[in-house]
Amino acid sequence: MSRFTRRTILKSGGAVASTLLLPRFAIAQGDNRPSVTVAVQKVTNANVLDVLREQSNVGERVFFSSIWEGLISKNWRGNLEAVPGLATEWRRIDDQTVEVKLRQGVKFHNGDELTAEDVVFTFSRERMFGETEAKSRSTIQAFEKIPTPRPGKELPPDVPAVARRIWPDLVRVDAVDKYTVRFYNATPDVTIEGRLSRYGSDIMNRRAWEESASYLDWARKPVTTGPYKVVELKPDVSLTLEAHDEYWGGRPPLKRIRFLEVPEVASRINGLLSGEYQFACDIPPDQIAGIEKNSAFEVQGGTILNHRLTVFDKNHAVLANPLVRRAFTHAIDRQAIVDSLWAGRTRVPKGLQWEFYGDMFNADWSVPDYDPKLAQDLLKQANYKGDPIPYRLLNNYYTNQVATAQVLVEMWKSVGLNVQIETKENWSQIMERAPTRAVRDWSNSAAFNDPVSSLVAQHGPNGQQQQIGEWTNAELNKLSEFLETSTDRAARKKAFRRMLEIAEREDPAYTVLHQNATFTAKPKSIKWKASPAFAMDFRAGNFEA
């Protein structure tokens, strides 16, 4: 059982922020805290603030640790290790049951106290699971569509789909008393605690949901426990938050935070240097030196627990042959991309896994070798005749996305692959099922230290690829269930390795390009530390000017 106190959590905190000559918004007379504007490439993809609807890098940035909080949290200022959040302790009852003690005195943004009732409702059918059932490995179909206004609280189809991706076997959550809950799983699961800490298991206020006129009304202004509460979401424009002064973790150091959508890198940088923005996100490595030539500014960041991928739709007429997909993987000089576009500030990882998996990590695994001759031989075996293969692309949603795509197309062209870029405006167009859906960009994160958080969650039976109908593999699906239900670590590691062989070599679902990295520019006068993640921490102890 883990025991922590509020004092333990906050003991690393620094001085509370003093005044700063930045743009201010009047909230209450005598409040001298500063306000900041953060220039981002995108605020949200789905134009809602539902943690189950906006499963994205951009969502992570605005959600954590400003709005949403889970029972078990992450140390955003450390190495993302698990720390107490809205729970102070937790213990295993058995292989299928975990009991959680809630932090007492936590206030929601509407003034309600957090109780077991809110936790039980958060994991209910009405809010999360809909009509889906535990212990069902059939793929739940979902599509990347922005929800439209509804008179009632009907869940968008991918909310229960994502919920079962996160909690495939959760049967129920019971209130033991006002501050104690128990999670009951239909099967043994060594990862229940990890699932509690992951993106999507965050706690909401039941009364606010019940009082909302519709799902969309609630999803654009959810009531949660974070240090900042939603003032206004302007789709495709901005998100404004203001301090939640009853926050259990200490009075927030900022009065307001405005996340402003500024798609062009040059505009984000110019706005930062002129003082219009206090933070500029998603800075490409080749721009860092230019920013830091001005001694008043600095760029923070580095590698994060996220890998950049290209993803295949095996239903495409050409890509149905796995030999063609294998040729794609062997035509890529990944190190050249890291050296030329990332100035060596990231690395080529060992496939879709991370060292923090511990004894589940396959240290001797590697991405497919850069072997143009092998790629050409595979295309010859596949009898590929040069038919065009579409590559759907967003305009720099990911840092260096367009430049990377251009390099990849040339590498593929050099072995005989005729890949043609099709620029799209949004993720709905990227995901749209059609004969032209073939290759696209993506990134995968590890939400906790086990492969079910990445390979299973993103590519297994209810991973996004299978839910939108891009790819499936019967053997991998069977191994996914084994990985989620077995308690034999040696057997689980063997299963995981076999899954890597299938998804990265034999029947490629994707190919890993490089580990992702994120860089944020700011004035040196602001004392703030970047997290090893997309999330931006503006809590007490991490902002001073």
Secondary structure as GFF3:
##gff-version 3
##sequence-region A 1 545
A	DSSP	alpha_helix	6	10	.	.	.	ID=ss1
A	DSSP	beta_strand	35	40	.	.	.	ID=ss2
A	DSSP	alpha_helix	57	63	.	.	.	ID=ss3
A	DSSP	beta_strand	72	74	.	.	.	ID=ss4
A	DSSP	beta_strand	82	84	.	.	.	ID=ss5
A	DSSP	beta_strand	87	94	.	.	.	ID=ss6
A	DSSP	beta_strand	97	102	.	.	.	ID=ss7
A	DSSP	alpha_helix	116	122	.	.	.	ID=ss8
A	DSSP	pi_helix	125	129	.	.	.	ID=ss9
A	DSSP	alpha_helix	158	166	.	.	.	ID=ss10
A	DSSP	beta_strand	170	177	.	.	.	ID=ss11
A	DSSP	beta_strand	180	185	.	.	.	ID=ss12
A	DSSP	alpha_helix	192	197	.	.	.	ID=ss13
A	DSSP	alpha_helix	206	211	.	.	.	ID=ss14
A	DSSP	alpha_helix	215	219	.	.	.	ID=ss15
A	DSSP	beta_strand	228	234	.	.	.	ID=ss16
A	DSSP	beta_strand	238	243	.	.	.	ID=ss17
A	DSSP	beta_strand	256	261	.	.	.	ID=ss18
A	DSSP	alpha_helix	265	274	.	.	.	ID=ss19
A	DSSP	beta_strand	279	280	.	.	.	ID=ss20
A	DSSP	alpha_helix	285	292	.	.	.	ID=ss21
A	DSSP	beta_strand	297	312	.	.	.	ID=ss22
A	DSSP	alpha_helix	322	330	.	.	.	ID=ss23
A	DSSP	alpha_helix	334	341	.	.	.	ID=ss24
A	DSSP	three_ten_helix	355	360	.	.	.	ID=ss25
A	DSSP	alpha_helix	372	381	.	.	.	ID=ss26
A	DSSP	beta_strand	389	393	.	.	.	ID=ss27
A	DSSP	alpha_helix	401	415	.	.	.	ID=ss28
A	DSSP	beta_strand	419	423	.	.	.	ID=ss29
A	DSSP	alpha_helix	427	431	.	.	.	ID=ss30
A	DSSP	beta_strand	439	445	.	.	.	ID=ss31
A	DSSP	three_ten_helix	451	453	.	.	.	ID=ss32
A	DSSP	alpha_helix	455	459	.	.	.	ID=ss33
A	DSSP	alpha_helix	464	467	.	.	.	ID=ss34
A	DSSP	alpha_helix	474	485	.	.	.	ID=ss35
A	DSSP	alpha_helix	489	501	.	.	.	ID=ss36
A	DSSP	pi_helix	502	506	.	.	.	ID=ss37
A	DSSP	beta_strand	510	523	.	.	.	ID=ss38
###
